[in-house]
Amino acid sequence: MADALDARVRARAGLAPWIVGRFVVPASRLGELRIELEGRAERLAASVIVDGTESISLALANLAQAARSAAHVVVLASVECPLARIGSTSDEARIAAFAAALEGAAFAATPGVYLEIPLARTQMERAVAALATARTRGFEAFAKIRCGGLEASAIPAAERIAAFLRSASDAALPFKATAGLHHALPRYDVELGATTHGFLNLAGAAAFALLRGFDRETLAAMLSDRDVTHFTLDEDAFRWHGHSAAAAEIARVRASFVHSYGSCSLTEPADDLRDLGLLERTPA
């Protein structure tokens, strides 16, 4: 925990402080985070992952209590939970159970909610539809997708992510991503024996799905593109293969659709952009 917090401090003092967002921590370690933050100057914005095996009602009630105990050093900005973790028999019932548990947990301030959904096509489409319906009924939950893991089998095909981006864009469902997105462009990982996804591809494809209506095939092609000469990123626009999105458009996409992605490294992403010539090596 201390190492992670120190890495965050170094990153915020470095060349790319904008890359640092909420500190992601499991609910089971929130007490450890509170203890480690005692005496530090900063009050930390955190996104807490609901882990453990207790009922979702008890899990959120315990989290609310822990958050109140840590409120002087931690701002509970958002809560993340795998949809399958909630139990019940359908996605609609799971989301309703989470919403009820969240309301009953008595949080000091209601955190944002990211529910992790599977990317298998039928399951993904059902989950996106259920989340979109819940949002129309007043429960403002967002989606979370997993783009990698510790084994090659955990890396979804580009077609699966493309299908999600198209469905989520059609449903106006904002999301965050996690796992395996250390590099800007897809890269073969020798240890995994597989190609990992690129965060620039993912963010760019999400932007063009929302702004330009890219179909699944075009999105999959963009997600798989490893040729840096096909990408341009500067203060005015993001471009790929003749398609362009202005900076103001990207800002709208960031606010309304692709919120963020989680990474266990705060240096590799920015270093990778610099190595590819897409980010200046010194501040402007």
C-alpha positions as CSV (number, residue, x, y, z in Angstrom):
1,M,0.0,0.0,0.0
2,A,2.8,2.4,0.9
3,D,4.6,1.6,-2.4
4,A,1.5,2.3,-4.4
5,L,0.8,5.6,-2.7
6,D,4.5,6.7,-3.1
7,A,4.3,5.8,-6.8
8,R,1.2,7.9,-7.1
9,V,2.9,10.9,-5.5
10,R,5.9,10.5,-7.9
11,A,3.6,10.3,-10.9
12,R,1.7,13.4,-9.9
13,A,5.0,15.3,-9.6
14,G,6.2,13.9,-13.0
15,L,5.8,14.9,-16.6
16,A,2.2,13.5,-16.9
17,P,0.3,14.2,-13.8
18,W,-3.0,14.2,-15.8
19,I,-2.7,10.5,-16.1
20,V,-3.4,10.0,-12.4
21,G,-7.0,9.6,-11.5
22,R,-8.8,7.8,-8.6
23,F,-6.8,5.4,-6.4
24,V,-8.3,1.9,-6.9
25,V,-8.4,-0.3,-3.8
26,P,-10.4,-3.4,-2.7
27,A,-12.9,-2.9,0.0
28,S,-11.1,-5.4,2.2
29,R,-8.0,-3.1,2.2
30,L,-9.7,0.3,2.8
31,G,-8.8,0.2,6.5
32,E,-5.1,-0.4,5.5
33,L,-5.3,2.5,3.1
34,R,-6.8,4.7,5.9
35,I,-3.9,3.8,8.3
36,E,-1.3,4.4,5.6
37,L,-2.8,7.9,4.7
38,E,-2.7,9.1,8.3
39,G,-0.2,12.0,8.5
40,R,-0.1,12.5,4.7
41,A,-1.2,15.9,3.5
42,E,-3.6,14.8,0.8
43,R,-7.2,13.6,1.1
44,L,-7.4,10.8,-1.5
45,A,-10.1,10.2,-4.0
46,A,-10.7,6.5,-4.3
47,S,-12.6,3.9,-6.3
48,V,-13.3,0.9,-4.1
49,I,-13.8,-2.6,-5.6
50,V,-16.4,-4.7,-3.7
51,D,-14.7,-8.0,-2.9
52,G,-15.4,-10.7,-0.3
53,T,-18.3,-13.2,-0.3
54,E,-20.9,-11.7,1.9
55,S,-24.3,-10.6,0.6
56,I,-24.2,-7.3,-1.4
57,S,-26.3,-5.6,1.2
58,L,-23.9,-6.5,4.0
59,A,-20.9,-5.7,1.8
60,L,-22.1,-2.2,1.0
61,A,-23.2,-1.6,4.6
62,N,-19.7,-2.5,5.8
63,L,-18.1,-0.4,3.1
64,A,-20.2,2.6,4.1
65,Q,-19.1,2.2,7.7
66,A,-15.5,1.9,6.7
67,A,-15.8,4.9,4.4
68,R,-17.1,7.0,7.3
69,S,-14.2,5.9,9.4
70,A,-11.8,6.9,6.7
71,A,-13.6,10.1,5.5
72,H,-10.9,12.4,6.9
73,V,-8.3,10.9,4.5
74,V,-10.3,9.2,1.8
75,V,-13.1,10.5,-0.5
76,L,-15.1,7.5,-1.7
77,A,-15.7,8.7,-5.3
78,S,-16.9,5.4,-6.8
79,V,-17.7,1.8,-6.1
80,E,-16.9,-1.1,-8.5
81,C,-18.5,-4.5,-8.5
82,P,-18.6,-7.5,-10.9
83,L,-22.3,-7.9,-11.9
84,A,-21.9,-11.7,-11.3
85,R,-20.8,-11.0,-7.7
86,I,-24.2,-9.6,-6.8
87,G,-26.0,-13.0,-7.1
88,S,-29.7,-13.2,-8.1
89,T,-31.1,-14.8,-11.3
90,S,-30.9,-12.0,-13.9
91,D,-29.0,-8.9,-14.7
92,E,-32.1,-6.8,-14.1
93,A,-32.5,-8.4,-10.6
94,R,-28.8,-8.0,-9.8
95,I,-28.8,-4.3,-10.7
96,A,-32.0,-3.8,-8.7
97,A,-30.4,-5.6,-5.7
98,F,-27.3,-3.4,-5.9
99,A,-29.4,-0.3,-6.1
100,A,-31.4,-1.2,-3.1
101,A,-28.3,-2.2,-1.1
102,L,-26.6,1.1,-2.1
103,E,-29.6,3.1,-0.9
104,G,-29.8,1.1,2.4
105,A,-26.1,1.3,3.2
106,A,-26.4,5.0,4.3
107,F,-23.3,6.4,2.5
108,A,-22.5,9.9,3.6
109,A,-22.5,10.8,-0.1
110,T,-23.6,8.4,-2.8
111,P,-20.6,7.2,-4.8
112,G,-20.6,6.6,-8.5
113,V,-21.2,2.9,-9.5
114,Y,-19.3,0.8,-12.1
115,L,-20.7,-2.7,-12.6
116,E,-18.3,-5.0,-14.4
117,I,-20.0,-7.0,-17.2
118,P,-18.8,-10.0,-19.3
119,L,-17.8,-9.5,-22.9
120,A,-19.2,-12.8,-24.2
121,R,-21.7,-11.5,-26.8
122,T,-25.1,-12.6,-25.5
123,Q,-24.2,-11.9,-21.9
124,M,-22.7,-8.5,-22.8
125,E,-25.8,-7.5,-24.8
126,R,-28.1,-8.5,-22.0
127,A,-26.0,-6.6,-19.4
128,V,-25.7,-3.5,-21.5
129,A,-29.5,-3.5,-22.0
130,A,-30.2,-4.0,-18.3
131,L,-27.9,-1.2,-17.3
132,A,-29.4,1.1,-19.9
133,T,-32.9,0.4,-18.6
134,A,-31.8,0.9,-15.0
135,R,-30.4,4.3,-16.0
136,T,-33.7,5.4,-17.6
137,R,-35.3,4.5,-14.2
138,G,-33.0,6.8,-12.2
139,F,-30.2,4.4,-11.2
140,E,-27.1,6.0,-12.7
141,A,-24.8,3.1,-12.9
142,F,-21.9,2.7,-15.5
143,A,-20.3,-0.3,-17.1
144,K,-16.9,-1.7,-16.5
145,I,-15.1,-4.0,-18.9
146,R,-12.0,-6.2,-18.4
147,C,-9.5,-6.1,-21.3
148,G,-6.8,-8.5,-20.0
149,G,-5.5,-10.5,-17.1
150,L,-2.7,-12.8,-15.9
151,E,-3.4,-15.4,-18.6
152,A,-3.8,-15.3,-22.3
153,S,-7.3,-16.6,-22.0
154,A,-8.3,-13.5,-20.0
155,I,-7.6,-11.2,-23.1
156,P,-10.9,-10.7,-25.0
157,A,-10.8,-10.7,-28.8
158,A,-10.9,-7.3,-30.5
159,E,-14.3,-8.3,-31.9
160,R,-15.7,-8.7,-28.4
161,I,-14.5,-5.2,-27.3
162,A,-15.8,-3.8,-30.6
163,A,-19.2,-5.3,-30.0
164,F,-19.3,-3.8,-26.5
165,L,-18.3,-0.3,-27.8
166,R,-21.0,-0.4,-30.4
167,S,-23.7,-1.6,-28.0
168,A,-22.7,0.8,-25.2
169,S,-22.5,3.7,-27.7
170,D,-26.0,2.9,-29.0
171,A,-27.3,2.7,-25.4
172,A,-25.5,5.9,-24.3
173,L,-23.9,3.8,-21.5
174,P,-20.6,5.3,-20.1
175,F,-17.9,2.9,-19.1
176,K,-14.5,2.4,-17.7
177,A,-11.9,-0.3,-18.6
178,T,-9.4,-2.3,-16.6
179,A,-6.6,-4.9,-16.9
180,G,-3.9,-5.3,-19.5
181,L,-3.8,-1.8,-20.9
182,H,-0.3,-0.7,-20.0
183,H,0.7,0.1,-23.6
184,A,-0.7,2.7,-26.1
185,L,-1.0,0.2,-29.0
186,P,-1.4,-3.6,-29.0
187,R,1.8,-5.4,-28.2
188,Y,2.8,-9.1,-28.1
189,D,3.5,-10.1,-24.5
190,V,6.2,-12.9,-24.4
191,E,5.3,-14.0,-20.9
192,L,1.6,-14.3,-21.7
193,G,2.2,-15.6,-25.2
194,A,-0.5,-13.3,-26.5
195,T,-1.1,-9.8,-27.8
196,T,-2.5,-7.3,-25.3
197,H,-4.8,-4.4,-26.1
198,G,-3.7,-0.8,-26.4
199,F,-5.3,2.0,-24.4
200,L,-5.0,4.5,-27.3
201,N,-6.8,2.1,-29.6
202,L,-9.6,1.6,-27.0
203,A,-10.1,5.2,-26.2
204,G,-9.9,6.2,-29.8
205,A,-12.3,3.5,-30.9
206,A,-14.7,4.5,-28.2
207,A,-14.6,8.1,-29.4
208,F,-15.3,7.1,-33.0
209,A,-18.0,4.7,-32.0
210,L,-19.8,7.6,-30.3
211,L,-18.9,10.5,-32.6
212,R,-18.8,8.8,-36.1
213,G,-20.9,5.7,-35.7
214,F,-18.1,3.2,-36.5
215,D,-19.5,-0.3,-37.1
216,R,-18.2,-3.3,-35.3
217,E,-15.9,-4.4,-38.1
218,T,-14.2,-0.9,-38.3
219,L,-13.9,-0.8,-34.5
220,A,-12.3,-4.2,-34.4
221,A,-9.8,-3.1,-37.1
222,M,-8.9,0.0,-35.1
223,L,-8.5,-1.9,-31.9
224,S,-6.1,-4.3,-33.6
225,D,-4.0,-1.7,-35.4
226,R,-0.4,-1.7,-34.3
227,D,1.0,0.7,-36.9
228,V,1.8,4.0,-35.1
229,T,1.9,5.9,-38.4
230,H,-1.9,5.4,-38.6
231,F,-2.4,7.5,-35.4
232,T,-1.9,11.2,-34.8
233,L,-2.4,12.9,-31.5
234,D,-1.8,16.5,-30.8
235,E,-3.4,19.5,-29.0
236,D,-6.0,20.0,-31.8
237,A,-7.3,16.5,-32.6
238,F,-7.0,12.7,-32.6
239,R,-6.8,11.1,-36.0
240,W,-6.8,7.5,-37.3
241,H,-6.7,6.5,-41.0
242,G,-8.2,9.8,-42.3
243,H,-10.8,10.0,-39.5
244,S,-10.6,12.9,-37.1
245,A,-12.0,14.0,-33.8
246,A,-11.4,17.5,-32.5
247,A,-10.1,18.1,-29.0
248,A,-13.5,19.5,-27.9
249,E,-15.2,16.4,-29.2
250,I,-12.8,14.2,-27.3
251,A,-13.5,16.2,-24.2
252,R,-17.2,15.4,-24.6
253,V,-16.5,11.8,-25.1
254,R,-14.4,11.6,-22.0
255,A,-17.2,13.3,-20.0
256,S,-20.1,11.3,-21.3
257,F,-18.8,7.9,-22.5
258,V,-15.3,6.6,-21.9
259,H,-14.6,7.7,-18.3
260,S,-11.2,6.1,-17.6
261,Y,-9.2,3.0,-17.5
262,G,-7.3,1.4,-14.6
263,S,-3.7,0.5,-14.6
264,C,-1.3,-0.9,-12.0
265,S,1.5,1.2,-13.7
266,L,1.5,5.0,-13.7
267,T,4.7,5.3,-15.7
268,E,4.4,2.8,-18.6
269,P,1.4,4.4,-20.3
270,A,3.0,7.9,-20.6
271,D,6.5,6.5,-21.3
272,D,4.9,4.4,-24.1
273,L,3.3,7.5,-25.7
274,R,6.6,9.3,-25.6
275,D,8.5,6.4,-27.2
276,L,5.9,6.4,-30.0
277,G,6.3,10.1,-30.5
278,L,2.7,10.8,-29.5
279,L,3.6,12.8,-26.4
280,E,6.3,15.4,-25.8
281,R,9.2,14.2,-23.6
282,T,9.2,17.5,-21.7
283,P,6.3,19.7,-20.7
284,A,5.3,22.4,-23.3
